[in-house]
Amino acid sequence: MVKGVVRGQPENISGQKPMDAARRSGRPALRQRFFGRAAAAAVDGGYAVQLDGKPVRTPARRLLAAPTRSLAEAIAGEWEAQREAIDPKTMPLTRLANAIIDGVGENRVSVAAEIERYLASDLLFYRADALRGLVERQARYWDPILTWARQTLGAEFRLGHGIMHVAQPEAALAAARAAIPGDPWRLGAMHAVTTLTGSALIALALARGHLSADAAWQAAHVDEDWNMEHWGRDALALERREFHFAAFKAAARMLASLSE
């Protein structure tokens, strides 16, 4: 089996891994739906999510509000879509917004630093050297992103084979670091994409509009898809991937709404 960069369970901004947290807590009883209508309403500095006209609070008791109406409406849409019970697993935008509001604003330096660590050993730098089909597939999906980074960001990176670490030029790392957004919402969404894909460059390309969400997800799973095609599919791995995909789509949707 081909070994690539391993994407583990994505950590949220507070450092908690959702799958581990779910196992530790078991299956808690879901809260019954207690409201009639969810909507977004203008407030100072943004748009708040409201349930029957009352504000929603994050786990840290901050106001659940977004900087754009479209994003607040999308979050409210997750609440409106709940049926008899409120299932947080089906609300990835709400989970991400909570993490950003409670965890990014006061920790932007450390969140950006984690993205920078991914840059130093990005998924796209490490290539197969024996399996011709995989070599060609990696080049087809990854080389255009590296070309974009070179031409748009001024960051020219080195490639390696296998899993041996390849030291990257400081000039390239500095150029890519400069492209990491500073505002907490874009930073938090990009952090989520980075940890879910194993690639800060894919996250940057998505955030800058160079990649669509589908193209970014496909590029992130070149190795994994190759393995599944040649050695079969694992039901548990597919279930985990579906959970990650929902979180990824939420982050991609957030980035798109912040660019409107």
Backbone hydrogen bonds, N-H to C=O, Kabsch-Sander energy under -0.5 kcal/mol:
donor,donor_aa,acceptor,acceptor_aa,energy
4,G,2,V,-0.6
8,G,6,V,-0.8
12,N,16,Q,-2.2
15,G,12,N,-2.1
21,A,17,K,-2.7
22,A,18,P,-2.2
23,R,19,M,-2.0
24,R,20,D,-2.4
25,S,21,A,-2.1
26,G,22,A,-1.0
31,R,86,I,-0.6
33,R,84,E,-3.4
39,A,50,Q,-2.4
41,A,48,A,-2.4
43,V,46,G,-2.6
46,G,43,V,-1.9
47,Y,66,A,-2.7
48,A,41,A,-3.0
49,V,64,L,-2.6
50,Q,39,A,-3.3
50,Q,48,A,-0.5
51,L,54,K,-3.0
52,D,37,R,-2.9
52,D,50,Q,-0.6
54,K,51,L,-1.7
56,V,49,V,-1.8
58,T,62,R,-3.0
61,R,58,T,-2.3
64,L,56,V,-2.7
65,A,63,L,-1.3
66,A,47,Y,-2.9
72,A,68,T,-2.1
73,E,69,R,-2.9
74,A,70,S,-1.8
75,I,71,L,-2.3
76,A,72,A,-2.6
77,G,73,E,-1.9
78,E,74,A,-1.1
78,E,75,I,-0.6
79,W,75,I,-1.3
80,E,76,A,-2.7
81,A,77,G,-1.8
82,Q,79,W,-1.3
83,R,85,A,-0.7
86,I,31,R,-3.3
87,D,85,A,-0.7
90,T,87,D,-1.9
91,M,88,P,-1.9
95,R,91,M,-2.2
96,L,92,P,-2.4
97,A,93,L,-2.8
98,N,94,T,-2.6
99,A,95,R,-2.2
100,I,96,L,-2.4
101,I,97,A,-2.8
102,D,98,N,-2.7
103,G,99,A,-2.1
104,V,100,I,-1.9
105,G,100,I,-1.2
107,N,104,V,-1.8
111,V,107,N,-2.2
112,A,108,R,-2.6
113,A,109,V,-2.1
114,E,110,S,-1.5
115,I,111,V,-1.5
116,E,112,A,-2.2
117,R,113,A,-1.7
118,Y,114,E,-1.4
119,L,115,I,-1.8
120,A,116,E,-1.5
121,S,117,R,-0.6
121,S,118,Y,-1.1
122,D,119,L,-1.0
123,L,198,G,-1.3
125,F,122,D,-1.8
126,Y,123,L,-1.2
127,R,125,F,-0.7
127,R,160,G,-2.8
132,R,130,A,-0.9
135,V,131,L,-2.8
136,E,132,R,-2.5
137,R,133,G,-1.9
138,Q,134,L,-3.0
139,A,135,V,-2.0
140,R,136,E,-2.2
141,Y,137,R,-2.1
142,W,138,Q,-2.9
143,D,138,Q,-0.6
143,D,139,A,-1.3
145,I,142,W,-0.6
146,L,142,W,-1.9
147,T,143,D,-2.5
148,W,144,P,-2.1
149,A,145,I,-2.4
150,R,146,L,-2.1
151,Q,147,T,-2.8
152,T,148,W,-3.1
153,L,148,W,-0.7
153,L,149,A,-1.0
154,G,149,A,-0.7
155,A,149,A,-2.2
156,E,154,G,-0.6
157,F,155,A,-0.6
160,G,125,F,-3.0
162,G,127,R,-2.2
164,M,161,H,-0.7
167,A,165,H,-0.5
173,L,169,P,-2.1
174,A,170,E,-2.7
175,A,171,A,-2.1
176,A,172,A,-2.2
177,R,173,L,-2.8
178,A,174,A,-1.8
179,A,176,A,-1.2
180,I,177,R,-1.5
187,L,183,D,-2.4
188,G,184,P,-2.6
189,A,185,W,-2.3
190,M,186,R,-2.5
191,H,187,L,-2.5
192,A,188,G,-2.0
193,V,189,A,-2.1
194,T,190,M,-2.6
195,T,191,H,-2.4
196,L,192,A,-2.0
197,T,193,V,-1.8
198,G,194,T,-2.4
199,S,194,T,-0.6
203,A,199,S,-1.5
204,L,200,A,-2.5
205,A,201,L,-2.6
206,L,202,I,-2.3
207,A,203,A,-2.7
208,R,204,L,-2.3
209,G,206,L,-1.4
210,H,205,A,-2.3
211,L,205,A,-1.5
216,A,212,S,-2.4
217,W,213,A,-2.4
218,Q,214,D,-2.3
219,A,215,A,-2.4
220,A,216,A,-1.9
221,H,217,W,-0.8
221,H,218,Q,-0.8
222,V,219,A,-1.0
225,D,221,H,-2.9
226,W,222,V,-2.0
227,N,223,D,-2.5
228,M,224,E,-2.3
229,E,225,D,-2.4
230,H,226,W,-1.7
231,W,227,N,-2.8
232,G,228,M,-1.5
235,A,233,R,-0.5
238,L,234,D,-2.4
239,E,235,A,-2.1
240,R,236,L,-2.3
241,R,237,A,-2.4
242,E,238,L,-2.1
243,F,239,E,-1.8
244,H,240,R,-2.3
245,F,241,R,-2.5
246,A,242,E,-1.8
247,A,243,F,-1.6
248,F,244,H,-2.7
249,K,245,F,-2.9
250,A,246,A,-1.7
251,A,247,A,-2.0
252,A,248,F,-2.8
253,R,249,K,-2.5
254,M,250,A,-2.3
255,L,251,A,-2.4
256,A,252,A,-2.2
257,S,253,R,-2.4
258,L,254,M,-2.0
259,S,255,L,-0.6
259,S,256,A,-0.9
260,E,257,S,-0.8
